Amino acid sequence: MELFSSMNSNLDAVILQSGLDCLFKWCTVNKLQLNIEKCSIFRYTREAHLLIHVYKINDLVSSRSDSVTDLGIVFDTKLDFSQHIDSMVSKAYRKLGILKRKTRECSSEIALKVLYYAHVRSSLEYCSIIWDPNYRNKIKIIQLIQNNFLRYLLYKKNGIYLQDISS
């Protein structure tokens, strides 16, 4: 659950604190447990001067965070998604490694492609409309995963392992 507000003055911070108090009260009235330890303050800004306000939930100070994961996407304060892309690429390489180890005896090109699309590429494309990379270096590290799989597929088909292959 997210609660957010635009911060232009200290009054906005007070209004947000009031919203937090109302949220906690609503949860209490409706007998919903709110895990306050998991609650954190997260800020998106380009401003050099930041309004500092201590937010509390049930008289406990909420911690501040530089990144937050929501529905599997890592959001950072700059909204450049570098942390998300690095994490996603790392997971994709692990999945590709498992795919290669488990399919050593498999020679079906179609089966290998289906497994790649289902397990590796699907995780690479998850919510890509949100985190679509703008920087060439991030695009390149994502393409390297596909190139790695294509080299593996070529090796399985022809017995040739090329160091450089274009997708």
N, C-alpha and C positions, 0 to 999 in steps of 0.2 A: 504494500500500500504506500502510495506517495502522497505527500502533502507539500505543495510548493507555492511560492509567491515571488513576485518581482520585488527587489529591494532597492528603493531609491532614497529612503530615509530611515531613521531610527523608529519612526512610527510604524513603518512596514514590518520591522522586526517584532515590535510589540503585537501587531495584529497576527503575525504568524505564530507567536507564542500563545496567543489566545486560541488560535485554531488547534494547536497541539493540545492545549488544556481541554478543549471541547471534544477532541478525538478520544483522549484518554477517558474522559467522563462517559462518553457514549459507549466505549468498549466495556467499562465497568458496569454500566446500567444493563447492557445486553449480555453480560457474563461472558465476554470474550477476553481471553488472555492476550495481552500485548507483551511480547518479549522485548523489553526495553533495552537489553544488552545488544540486541541486533539492530536497534534503531541508530541511525547516524545522520549527521548534517552533511550535506553535499552541495557544492556551489559551482555553478557555471558562470564564468565572468571573463571579461577582457579588461576590466577596470584595474587600474593600478592601486587606487584607494579603495580598500574594502571596509565595509561596515562590519564591525565585530560585535556579535551579540551571543551571549550564552543562553542556549535553549535548554529547557528542562522538561522532562516528562515524569510526572509523579514525584517532583522534587529531586530527580536524579538528572545530572548533567549529561546531555547527549554528546557523544564523541563526534569528531569531525573526520571526514574521509576524503581522500584524493581520487578515489574511484569507487564505483558501485556496479554490481552485476544485477541486471534486470532481464529476466527471461533469456538468460544465456548470453547476453551482450554486455561487454564491459564498457561502461561509460566513464570517461575521465573529465577533468575540469576544463580541458581545452576542446573537447568533443572531436579529437582527431582520430580516435579509435585505434591508435597504435598498440596499446596494451591488448585490446581485443584481437587484433590481427595476429600479433605475436603468439598469443595463447591459442588461437584457433589453428594456426599453422603448426604449432607444436603438437597439438592433439591429432591433426591430420597426418603428420609424419608417424606418430605412434600407430595410428590405425593402418597406415600403408605398410608399416613394418610387420604388423600382425598379419595383414593380408598376404604379404610376400612369404612369410614363414609358413602359413597354413596352406598355401597353394603351391608348394614346391612340386608336388606330384600332379597337379592339374595342368592340362595342356590346352584346354578349351579357351580360345580367345574370347568367345562370347560370354562364357561364365566369368572370366576374369574382369571383363568390362562391367558386367552387371554387379559384381561384388564391389568394384571400385566406385561405381556410381552410387550404389546403395550406402556404402559405409564411409567413404572418404569424401567424394565430391559433394554429397548431400550435406555433410557437416561444413564444408567450405562455403556452400551457397546459402546456408541458413541465415535468414534476415539480412542478406547482402544489400538489399535496397536501402537499409539504414546505414551500414558501416562501409559502403563502397569506397575503396581506397582512392585517394587523389594523388599519392606520391608514387613515383616510378619504382622506388626501392621496395615498397609494400606490394605493388602489383607483381614485381619480379619474384619475390619470395613465394607468392601464391602460385605463380606459373611454374616455379621450380618443382612443386609437388606433382603437377600434371606431367611435366617432362620426366620426372623420376619414374612415374608409372608407365609412361610410353616407352622408356628405355627397357623397363622390366618386361613389358608386353612384347617388344621386338626381340628381346633375348629369348623369351619363352617360345616365340614363333619360329625364329630363324637361328637361334643359337649365337647371335651377335649382340655384344654389349657395347653400345656407343657411349662415349663420355658426353658428347654434346648432341642434343636432338632438339629440333624446333617443334613445338606443338602445332 
